[in-house]
Amino acid sequence: MKRIPDTDETPAAVSAYSRATTNGSILVTAGQSLHIPDGELLGDDPAEEQTRRCLQNVEASAAAE
């Protein structure tokens, strides 16, 4: 059964997209944004910081699973 992990550790999904979905065995993430959990955009930050934030968002989604 498809489930969307819920956590306050990642920014809210934009539009009709989900931060992540799971069937209990596989976690699928896509379209990770450059936002921190409070919604602030990191668009002007260096690429290293943007990448770190995206990976932190993926990690938080996996932990919520």
N, C-alpha and C positions, 0 to 999 in steps of 0.2 A: 504494500500500500504506500502510495506517495505521501510524504510528509515534508513540511517546510520547517527546518529548525528555527526556533525563535530565541533571540538573545538581544540584550541591550548593549552588548559589546561591539556591535557593528552598526553602521549607519542604516537608516531605513532604506528599503528598496525603492528605486526610482521607477515611476510609472507602473506598468503591469508586470514587471520583472520580479523574480525572487532572488534573494542573496544566495540561496542554496536550496537544493531539494535532495531528499533521500528516500530510499525504499527500505532502509534498515541495514542494507549490505553495502551500498555504494552511495557516496556523497558526491553530488555534482554541483560545481560552482561555475558561474559565468558572469561576465559583466561586472566584475568588482570595480568599485569606484574609488576615487581619490578623496573620499570624505572620512572624517573621523566620526565616532559615534554621535557627537552632538550636531552633526550635519555640516561642520565647517569643511570647505573645499581646500585641498592642498595643491591646487593646480599650479601655483608659482614656486613650489618647493623643488629642490633638486630631485632628479630622477631616482637617486638612491633612497631618499625619504619617501617618495611616492610609492616605490616598489615595496619598501618595508611596510607601509600602511596597508597596501593591498594584501600582502601576505598575512598581516595581523588580522585583517578582516576574514580571510579564508580560515585561519587558525581558530578564530572565535566561532565561526559557523560550524567547524568540525567539532569543537568542544561542546557546542550546544546540542549536537546530534546525539 
